[in-house]
Amino acid sequence: MALTHSRRQRRTRSFAGPSVWSPAGRALFLALALASGLPGGTFAQDVLPAAADAFSAAVADAAGTDAALSGFYRAHGYATLWTGPADAARRGALFAALDRAGDHGLPVSRYDAAGLKARFAHVATEGQRARLEVAVSRAFLAYASDVQTGFLVPADIDPGIVRAVPRRDQRATLDAFAAADPAQFIAGLPPQAPEYAELQRARLALIDAAARGGWGPKIAAKKLKPGDEGEAVVALRDRLVAEGYMPSSVTARFDEQIQAAVQRFQTDNGLNADGVAGEGTIAELNRDPEDRLKSVLVAMERMRWMNGTPLGARHVWVNLPDFTAKIVDDGKVTFQTTTVVGMNQADRRSPEFSDLMQFMVINPKWSVPRSITVKEYLPMLQKNPLAAQQLRITDRQGRTVDRTQVDFTQFTPQNFPFSLSQDPSEANALGLVKFMFPNPWNIYLHDTPQKALFKKETRAFSHGCIRLGEPFGFAYTLLARQSDDPEKLFKSHLSTRRESTLPLARPVPVHLVYFTAWPDAEGRIDYRRDIYGRDARIFEAMQAAGVLLPTVEASGVALPAVQG
């Protein structure tokens, strides 16, 4: 179809500037758009200067005070990204991504893809087209931000999530997208770590399991052990089979095969792997696919919050609900130890953040934090001045105070004038070494004299800092990069029995994270208990934002390949 030309000056723009349709051109575009369901095909069209000026003015008005949008369109001469005849590839890439936004556990409704598509079919004026152009850009920016660095603000959900989310500049996002291959750009927005892809696959598998009715009847027992028989053992067996922990079986007896499967399940779920299905193990076995799906969706959002945070070729990974600290070198765990984390109390829960570990302090002195001093030790001293004699009491000038000469009952938490500290020793609350990454929350990793706590299954007992089960091995591994004999170097400081600082030759990133669902080396998802209730609060916020549990969408179909 040939479009007519007048003798007046004309400009033809795709991304080089706005394009405006003649009546015939508009009719053709709408026909193509309607026929294809949008995005439609491309075709040549003439643009009258007056119409182009009207489009530009309408775009500027629609962008309003949004600095990213107004600045982008102004800098690019009010060129179109979405509504021009040459924009089909960008439209296609964006709407394909919006159609799959649920694959990332995003709140699909906030992008209104269906509404935007419908508006393309009803554009009648340049003002309408300009407003649609800006509306699609807003949807693109919302999706790009959500899928890249998350759609929730962590600190708004829980004050203990103090992670700095690396949000991207929206203007820079628009500029980069305009110059890039659109499909490749959008595919590169989500986290590219293999763990994210594994979580996506787990999401699909859990949806499929839920659609098939779950993993069988709940186990109606408080404890099952080898040798037991009956219906509860059958329910235990069936759930272990359904979750892939053992092959199909017809036994109704708790045999060696079931015991081995229970142990594998316990290991994957952070439980004591004794092969006995006690109350805690049965509670975890009785969880439904929907429960696990919530953990997976929250883990994906948490990964987005960290997308762009450099982990470091060598880094320390402390997963709070897993009660472990790991040293990771080039993607491989080179050292791992158990941990004790903060109690589940408002002022003791360990926070989540990333920082740089810079040095270790050997034979540390413990300067008791003010909050612990007045909340815990002041009441003890008021009852008995000789309490907590392992602690030194000093005045504001640093002079040791004779506690027998002080009436502690005259003080309150607000006016208590003394400081408490503990000299270096094996009995010191910090043990014999602490690992420092200075931060506003005064959180660090350290040794402890309370070794018995590491034998417990749930280890949330500290005031917020992270206690290490094997602090010396942790230290040796860190020092191995800067010493031929790291153990000798460490012990040369330790033997002095005096506090000393040993700097790390190269600071090591440390990440305090909170994942209740995380892939292991084989890609199987390990689950942990939500010890602080943070994941529950995050999922509530996700639901409030519009995230749904799609429990039936995968029913009866093969699981599709994960796509970015």
LINCORKA-V437016 format. One record per residue. RES is the residue in one small letter. PSI is psi in radians with two decimals (999 if undefined). Layout:
res:RES psi:PSI
res:RES psi:PSI
//
This chain:
res:m psi:2.20
res:a psi:2.31
res:l psi:2.48
res:t psi:2.65
res:h psi:2.38
res:s psi:3.06
res:r psi:-0.10
res:r psi:2.75
res:q psi:2.37
res:r psi:2.69
res:r psi:2.37
res:t psi:2.11
res:r psi:2.46
res:s psi:-1.71
res:f psi:-0.26
res:a psi:-0.20
res:g psi:2.99
res:p psi:2.57
res:s psi:2.48
res:v psi:2.41
res:w psi:2.54
res:s psi:2.88
res:p psi:-0.75
res:a psi:-0.72
res:g psi:-0.72
res:r psi:-0.73
res:a psi:-0.73
res:l psi:-0.77
res:f psi:-0.79
res:l psi:-0.67
res:a psi:-0.77
res:l psi:-0.73
res:a psi:-0.78
res:l psi:-0.68
res:a psi:-0.62
res:s psi:-0.14
res:g psi:0.16
res:l psi:2.34
res:p psi:2.55
res:g psi:-3.03
res:g psi:-3.08
res:t psi:2.68
res:f psi:2.76
res:a psi:2.61
res:q psi:2.64
res:d psi:2.62
res:v psi:2.12
res:l psi:2.44
res:p psi:-0.74
res:a psi:-0.72
res:a psi:-0.70
res:a psi:-0.75
res:d psi:-0.67
res:a psi:-0.70
res:f psi:-0.81
res:s psi:-0.78
res:a psi:-0.67
res:a psi:-0.64
res:v psi:-0.81
res:a psi:-0.71
res:d psi:-0.73
res:a psi:-0.62
res:a psi:-0.55
res:g psi:-2.27
res:t psi:0.14
res:d psi:1.85
res:a psi:-0.67
res:a psi:-0.85
res:l psi:-0.88
res:s psi:-0.73
res:g psi:-0.68
res:f psi:-0.91
res:y psi:-0.67
res:r psi:-0.78
res:a psi:-0.49
res:h psi:0.39
res:g psi:0.50
res:y psi:0.62
res:a psi:2.68
res:t psi:2.55
res:l psi:-0.50
res:w psi:-0.56
res:t psi:0.10
res:g psi:2.92
res:p psi:-0.38
res:a psi:0.21
res:d psi:0.22
res:a psi:-0.69
res:a psi:-0.69
res:r psi:-0.75
res:r psi:-0.80
res:g psi:-0.79
res:a psi:-0.75
res:l psi:-0.87
res:f psi:-0.52
res:a psi:-0.71
res:a psi:-0.74
res:l psi:-0.60
res:d psi:-0.41
res:r psi:0.24
res:a psi:-0.54
res:g psi:-0.42
res:d psi:-0.39
res:h psi:0.09
res:g psi:0.56
res:l psi:2.77
res:p psi:1.57
res:v psi:-0.65
res:s psi:-0.42
res:r psi:-0.29
res:y psi:-0.30
res:d psi:0.88
res:a psi:-0.75
res:a psi:-0.72
res:g psi:-0.71
res:l psi:-0.73
res:k psi:-0.76
res:a psi:-0.62
res:r psi:-0.53
res:f psi:-0.56
res:a psi:-0.09
res:h psi:0.34
res:v psi:2.15
res:a psi:-0.31
res:t psi:2.83
res:e psi:-0.51
res:g psi:-0.74
res:q psi:-0.72
res:r psi:-0.70
res:a psi:-0.76
res:r psi:-0.62
res:l psi:-0.73
res:e psi:-0.85
res:v psi:-0.65
res:a psi:-0.70
res:v psi:-0.68
res:s psi:-0.70
res:r psi:-0.76
res:a psi:-0.71
res:f psi:-0.82
res:l psi:-0.67
res:a psi:-0.82
res:y psi:-0.79
res:a psi:-0.77
res:s psi:-0.76
res:d psi:-0.80
res:v psi:-0.36
res:q psi:-0.85
res:t psi:0.33
res:g psi:2.75
res:f psi:-0.04
res:l psi:2.72
res:v psi:1.93
res:p psi:-0.86
res:a psi:-0.36
res:d psi:-0.34
res:i psi:-0.76
res:d psi:2.22
res:p psi:-0.26
res:g psi:-0.17
res:i psi:1.55
res:v psi:0.36
res:r psi:2.36
res:a psi:1.92
res:v psi:2.22
res:p psi:1.23
res:r psi:2.52
res:r psi:2.64
res:d psi:2.23
res:q psi:-0.67
res:r psi:-0.75
res:a psi:-0.61
res:t psi:-0.78
res:l psi:-0.78
res:d psi:-0.78
res:a psi:-0.72
res:f psi:-0.73
res:a psi:-0.50
res:a psi:-0.04
res:a psi:2.92
res:d psi:2.08
res:p psi:-0.74
res:a psi:-0.73
res:q psi:-0.70
res:f psi:-0.84
res:i psi:-0.65
res:a psi:-0.44
res:g psi:0.00
res:l psi:-0.80
res:p psi:2.89
res:p psi:2.37
res:q psi:0.01
res:a psi:2.48
res:p psi:-0.49
res:e psi:-0.57
res:y psi:-0.74
res:a psi:-0.66
res:e psi:-0.67
res:l psi:-0.65
res:q psi:-0.74
res:r psi:-0.69
res:a psi:-0.68
res:r psi:-0.83
res:l psi:-0.74
res:a psi:-0.67
res:l psi:-0.66
res:i psi:-0.75
res:d psi:-0.74
res:a psi:-0.72
res:a psi:-0.69
res:a psi:-0.49
res:r psi:0.12
res:g psi:0.14
res:g psi:-2.76
res:w psi:0.35
res:g psi:3.13
res:p psi:2.62
res:k psi:2.68
res:i psi:2.00
res:a psi:1.28
res:a psi:2.73
res:k psi:-0.49
res:k psi:2.37
res:l psi:2.39
res:k psi:2.86
res:p psi:2.35
res:g psi:-0.36
res:d psi:2.68
res:e psi:2.86
res:g psi:-3.04
res:e psi:-0.64
res:a psi:-0.64
res:v psi:-0.67
res:v psi:-0.75
res:a psi:-0.71
res:l psi:-0.84
res:r psi:-0.82
res:d psi:-0.68
res:r psi:-0.64
res:l psi:-0.66
res:v psi:-0.82
res:a psi:-0.57
res:e psi:0.09
res:g psi:0.35
res:y psi:-0.19
res:m psi:2.74
res:p psi:2.94
res:s psi:2.51
res:s psi:2.73
res:v psi:0.10
res:t psi:2.55
res:a psi:0.23
res:r psi:2.43
res:f psi:1.57
res:d psi:-3.01
res:e psi:-0.60
res:q psi:-0.74
res:i psi:-0.71
res:q psi:-0.77
res:a psi:-0.66
res:a psi:-0.69
res:v psi:-0.73
res:q psi:-0.73
res:r psi:-0.72
res:f psi:-0.76
res:q psi:-0.74
res:t psi:-0.76
res:d psi:-0.32
res:n psi:0.30
res:g psi:0.50
res:l psi:2.78
res:n psi:2.09
res:a psi:1.22
res:d psi:-0.06
res:g psi:0.06
res:v psi:2.25
res:a psi:1.50
res:g psi:-2.99
res:e psi:-0.75
res:g psi:-0.73
res:t psi:-0.75
res:i psi:-0.65
res:a psi:-0.70
res:e psi:-0.67
res:l psi:-0.53
res:n psi:0.00
res:r psi:2.51
res:d psi:2.84
res:p psi:-0.60
res:e psi:-0.65
res:d psi:-0.80
res:r psi:-0.61
res:l psi:-0.67
res:k psi:-0.77
res:s psi:-0.70
res:v psi:-0.77
res:l psi:-0.70
res:v psi:-0.71
res:a psi:-0.64
res:m psi:-0.73
res:e psi:-0.70
res:r psi:-0.66
res:m psi:-0.64
res:r psi:-0.62
res:w psi:-0.46
res:m psi:-0.02
res:n psi:1.92
res:g psi:-0.26
res:t psi:2.05
res:p psi:2.10
res:l psi:-0.68
res:g psi:2.40
res:a psi:-0.70
res:r psi:2.25
res:h psi:2.88
res:v psi:2.26
res:w psi:1.94
res:v psi:1.81
res:n psi:1.90
res:l psi:-0.92
res:p psi:-0.22
res:d psi:-0.26
res:f psi:0.77
res:t psi:2.68
res:a psi:2.31
res:k psi:2.48
res:i psi:2.16
res:v psi:2.21
res:d psi:2.03
res:d psi:0.78
res:g psi:-0.06
res:k psi:2.42
res:v psi:2.06
res:t psi:-0.25
res:f psi:2.46
res:q psi:2.43
res:t psi:2.74
res:t psi:2.81
res:t psi:2.81
res:v psi:2.29
res:v psi:-3.11
res:g psi:2.58
res:m psi:2.74
res:n psi:1.15
res:q psi:2.66
res:a psi:-0.70
res:d psi:0.22
res:r psi:-0.15
res:r psi:2.36
res:s psi:2.33
res:p psi:2.96
res:e psi:2.16
res:f psi:3.01
res:s psi:2.54
res:d psi:-3.00
res:l psi:2.12
res:m psi:2.15
res:q psi:-0.50
res:f psi:2.91
res:m psi:2.61
res:v psi:2.11
res:i psi:2.45
res:n psi:0.98
res:p psi:2.56
res:k psi:2.48
res:w psi:1.95
res:s psi:1.90
res:v psi:2.18
res:p psi:2.58
res:r psi:-0.71
res:s psi:-0.70
res:i psi:-0.67
res:t psi:-0.89
res:v psi:-0.45
res:k psi:-0.60
res:e psi:-0.86
res:y psi:-0.59
res:l psi:-0.83
res:p psi:-0.62
res:m psi:-0.77
res:l psi:-0.57
res:q psi:-0.54
res:k psi:-0.62
res:n psi:1.86
res:p psi:-0.33
res:l psi:0.09
res:a psi:2.71
res:a psi:0.90
res:q psi:-0.18
res:q psi:-0.20
res:l psi:2.43
res:r psi:2.38
res:i psi:2.22
res:t psi:2.66
res:d psi:-3.03
res:r psi:-0.31
res:q psi:0.06
res:g psi:0.18
res:r psi:2.44
res:t psi:2.35
res:v psi:2.34
res:d psi:1.83
res:r psi:-0.41
res:t psi:-0.23
res:q psi:0.18
res:v psi:2.33
res:d psi:1.66
res:f psi:-0.30
res:t psi:-0.27
res:q psi:-0.15
res:f psi:2.70
res:t psi:2.96
res:p psi:-0.46
res:q psi:-0.59
res:n psi:0.17
res:f psi:2.09
res:p psi:0.06
res:f psi:2.84
res:s psi:2.67
res:l psi:2.50
res:s psi:2.87
res:q psi:2.21
res:d psi:2.76
res:p psi:2.39
res:s psi:2.97
res:e psi:-0.38
res:a psi:-0.08
res:n psi:2.48
res:a psi:-0.43
res:l psi:0.05
res:g psi:-2.47
res:l psi:-0.01
res:v psi:2.52
res:k psi:2.62
res:f psi:2.10
res:m psi:2.29
res:f psi:1.43
res:p psi:2.26
res:n psi:2.83
res:p psi:-0.29
res:w psi:0.03
res:n psi:0.75
res:i psi:2.41
res:y psi:3.02
res:l psi:2.50
res:h psi:2.87
res:d psi:3.02
res:t psi:2.55
res:p psi:-0.19
res:q psi:1.22
res:k psi:-0.47
res:a psi:-0.45
res:l psi:-0.43
res:f psi:-0.19
res:k psi:-0.18
res:k psi:2.67
res:e psi:-0.82
res:t psi:2.12
res:r psi:1.21
res:a psi:1.57
res:f psi:-0.17
res:s psi:3.13
res:h psi:0.06
res:g psi:-0.57
res:c psi:2.91
res:i psi:2.04
res:r psi:2.41
res:l psi:2.38
res:g psi:-0.60
res:e psi:1.25
res:p psi:-0.56
res:f psi:-0.81
res:g psi:-0.65
res:f psi:-0.79
res:a psi:-0.77
res:y psi:-0.72
res:t psi:-0.72
res:l psi:-0.70
res:l psi:-0.21
res:a psi:-0.38
res:r psi:-0.22
res:q psi:0.11
res:s psi:2.46
res:d psi:-0.38
res:d psi:1.34
res:p psi:-0.58
res:e psi:-0.75
res:k psi:-0.73
res:l psi:-0.81
res:f psi:-0.81
res:k psi:-0.40
res:s psi:-0.56
res:h psi:-0.73
res:l psi:-0.67
res:s psi:-0.32
res:t psi:-0.38
res:r psi:0.21
res:r psi:2.63
res:e psi:2.30
res:s psi:2.67
res:t psi:2.31
res:l psi:1.83
res:p psi:2.61
res:l psi:2.29
res:a psi:-0.60
res:r psi:2.10
res:p psi:2.53
res:v psi:2.16
res:p psi:2.40
res:v psi:2.34
res:h psi:1.99
res:l psi:1.93
res:v psi:3.03
res:y psi:1.54
res:f psi:2.07
res:t psi:-0.09
res:a psi:2.17
res:w psi:2.36
res:p psi:2.47
res:d psi:-3.02
res:a psi:-0.43
res:e psi:0.01
res:g psi:-0.07
res:r psi:2.47
res:i psi:2.16
res:d psi:2.44
res:y psi:2.59
res:r psi:2.81
res:r psi:2.60
res:d psi:1.37
res:i psi:-0.52
res:y psi:-0.02
res:g psi:0.21
res:r psi:-0.73
res:d psi:-0.64
res:a psi:-0.73
res:r psi:-0.65
res:i psi:-0.76
res:f psi:-0.62
res:e psi:-0.74
res:a psi:-0.62
res:m psi:-0.78
res:q psi:-0.72
res:a psi:-0.52
res:a psi:-0.22
res:g psi:0.12
res:v psi:2.34
res:l psi:2.72
res:l psi:1.78
res:p psi:1.41
res:t psi:-0.12
res:v psi:-0.03
res:e psi:-0.40
res:a psi:0.14
res:s psi:2.22
res:g psi:0.16
res:v psi:2.74
res:a psi:2.52
res:l psi:2.19
res:p psi:2.82
res:a psi:2.56
res:v psi:2.35
res:q psi:2.64
res:g psi:999
//
